[in-house]
Amino acid sequence: MHPKLAAVFARPIAHRGLHDAKTGIIENTRPAFAAAMAHGYGIECDIQPARDGEAMVFHDFTLDRLTTGAGRVDALSGEALGALPFRAGENRMEPLAALLDQVARRVPLIIEVKSRHDGNIAIATRIAELVAGYQGPLALKSFDPAMVIALREAGVTQPLGIVAMQDFSDDAVTPLSVDAVHALGHLLHFSHSKPDFLSWNQRDLPCAAPFLCRSQLGLPVMSWTIRSAEDASRVRPHCDQIVFEGFLPE
């Protein structure tokens, strides 16, 4: 096991922070991250590039759902994205540097690097620059094996993980062939991506790939997205930590 992983897996991980839209706490914003820290939970967040290559904290590839803008996130500069109002709340999209400053080593931070599976891995260099001096518990993960490889080659020394699921039929992987999607769901890229941990869709547990990685190779597994205590209990035998939302796990 990567020597830094025990700290990363130490506490339940709040999915996009401890958000609650009903109370105005929007996902992947400062209040959501502050709420997670107040409860001592780890934080999971999403990172993707702005037009100028800045690493921005945001999940969707388009702006429409959460902001007053429209179109692709990577069509605007980091500065323009940071000035764009959200549909709810008073916070704005922030760069990864601001999140690192906010968390400041207090709780585990798990960064999912978004990918369109289109070969664009340029953000890996910017992320490597930003996390190089970060001393707190931190791990990075991606659905895209090429992104994980790029992060490692860019010099990231923190643990790197693969996000996956057995069934991709409901997910947007349209640039990929049927064979490529099959490879993702069965970790056929393992010898190249060489992940330090796995992040697996809870609906597919238990299944062969994470079971074998965990039981035979000692790779820890986190499971997402857990939305009830009942689901947490169901996946507990098959994973080492949960990524949750909508309830407060013990």
ChimeraX attribute file (.defattr): number of C-alpha atoms within 10 A of each C-alpha:
attribute: neighborCount
match mode: 1-to-1
recipient: residues
	/A:1	12
	/A:2	15
	/A:3	9
	/A:4	15
	/A:5	20
	/A:6	12
	/A:7	16
	/A:8	21
	/A:9	22
	/A:10	15
	/A:11	20
	/A:12	23
	/A:13	32
	/A:14	32
	/A:15	27
	/A:16	26
	/A:17	29
	/A:18	30
	/A:19	24
	/A:20	16
	/A:21	11
	/A:22	8
	/A:23	9
	/A:24	14
	/A:25	22
	/A:26	25
	/A:27	22
	/A:28	25
	/A:29	23
	/A:30	21
	/A:31	19
	/A:32	23
	/A:33	29
	/A:34	18
	/A:35	18
	/A:36	24
	/A:37	20
	/A:38	12
	/A:39	12
	/A:40	16
	/A:41	25
	/A:42	29
	/A:43	30
	/A:44	25
	/A:45	24
	/A:46	23
	/A:47	25
	/A:48	26
	/A:49	29
	/A:50	22
	/A:51	17
	/A:52	13
	/A:53	18
	/A:54	20
	/A:55	24
	/A:56	26
	/A:57	28
	/A:58	26
	/A:59	19
	/A:60	15
	/A:61	15
	/A:62	16
	/A:63	19
	/A:64	15
	/A:65	11
	/A:66	17
	/A:67	16
	/A:68	12
	/A:69	16
	/A:70	12
	/A:71	11
	/A:72	14
	/A:73	22
	/A:74	19
	/A:75	15
	/A:76	16
	/A:77	16
	/A:78	21
	/A:79	15
	/A:80	12
	/A:81	23
	/A:82	17
	/A:83	12
	/A:84	15
	/A:85	16
	/A:86	19
	/A:87	14
	/A:88	16
	/A:89	14
	/A:90	11
	/A:91	18
	/A:92	19
	/A:93	21
	/A:94	21
	/A:95	21
	/A:96	23
	/A:97	16
	/A:98	13
	/A:99	18
	/A:100	16
	/A:101	10
	/A:102	14
	/A:103	19
	/A:104	15
	/A:105	14
	/A:106	14
	/A:107	24
	/A:108	26
	/A:109	28
	/A:110	26
	/A:111	22
	/A:112	24
	/A:113	28
	/A:114	21
	/A:115	21
	/A:116	16
	/A:117	17
	/A:118	12
	/A:119	11
	/A:120	12
	/A:121	20
	/A:122	14
	/A:123	23
	/A:124	24
	/A:125	18
	/A:126	16
	/A:127	26
	/A:128	19
	/A:129	14
	/A:130	14
	/A:131	20
	/A:132	12
	/A:133	8
	/A:134	14
	/A:135	10
	/A:136	19
	/A:137	22
	/A:138	26
	/A:139	25
	/A:140	27
	/A:141	25
	/A:142	23
	/A:143	23
	/A:144	24
	/A:145	23
	/A:146	19
	/A:147	25
	/A:148	25
	/A:149	18
	/A:150	19
	/A:151	26
	/A:152	19
	/A:153	13
	/A:154	17
	/A:155	15
	/A:156	22
	/A:157	17
	/A:158	23
	/A:159	21
	/A:160	27
	/A:161	28
	/A:162	26
	/A:163	25
	/A:164	23
	/A:165	25
	/A:166	21
	/A:167	15
	/A:168	13
	/A:169	9
	/A:170	6
	/A:171	8
	/A:172	10
	/A:173	17
	/A:174	11
	/A:175	12
	/A:176	13
	/A:177	10
	/A:178	10
	/A:179	8
	/A:180	14
	/A:181	19
	/A:182	15
	/A:183	14
	/A:184	21
	/A:185	18
	/A:186	18
	/A:187	23
	/A:188	14
	/A:189	16
	/A:190	14
	/A:191	8
	/A:192	11
	/A:193	20
	/A:194	16
	/A:195	22
	/A:196	23
	/A:197	25
	/A:198	24
	/A:199	25
	/A:200	27
	/A:201	19
	/A:202	21
	/A:203	16
	/A:204	15
	/A:205	20
	/A:206	16
	/A:207	14
	/A:208	12
	/A:209	18
	/A:210	28
	/A:211	18
	/A:212	12
	/A:213	19
	/A:214	18
	/A:215	11
	/A:216	9
	/A:217	12
	/A:218	14
	/A:219	21
	/A:220	24
	/A:221	24
	/A:222	25
	/A:223	27
	/A:224	23
	/A:225	21
	/A:226	25
	/A:227	17
	/A:228	15
	/A:229	14
	/A:230	9
	/A:231	15
	/A:232	21
	/A:233	11
	/A:234	15
	/A:235	21
	/A:236	14
	/A:237	10
	/A:238	20
	/A:239	23
	/A:240	17
	/A:241	21
	/A:242	28
	/A:243	27
	/A:244	26
	/A:245	20
	/A:246	15
	/A:247	13
	/A:248	14
	/A:249	17
	/A:250	7
